[in-house]
């Protein structure tokens, strides 16, 4: 498997129902766009909705931190990047950027995802099967030469 470093999604529009009373993209939909960008990568890894239907396994978000840099407006087109920072057989740490099609940075996010088996009565964190794990290994190898983003691992705090 060959991967770009970082992975870049196809362009996506800011949709009308996502605009809030401040006349810009509501904060919740930044997460939607980041998630849709990841869905494109999951499809390449064989980790999409077909995977869940076939195996009963999927991914859950354990933690996600968003930093808003510049507002988006109705009709703006954006792309989402994904950089794999690290992974185990059950979890993955990643960094994303949401960029306007013109290139400027709108938001950045950092997350921790889990591979979850939902096939039984209680969902549980479970190891990825070898085919999916090898995709993560190829993705990590492709992203290894990239510098670790400065903002990863930072705590939220008021600056004095």
Secondary structure, 3 states (H helix, E strand, C coil): CCCCCCEECCCEECCHHHECCCCCECHHHHHHHHHHHHHHHHHHHCCCHHHHHHHCEEEEEEEEEEEECCCCCCCCEEEEEEEEEEECCCEEEEEEEEEECCCCEEEEEEEEEEEEECCCCCCEECCCCHHHHHHHHHHHHHHCCCCCCCCCCCCCCCCC
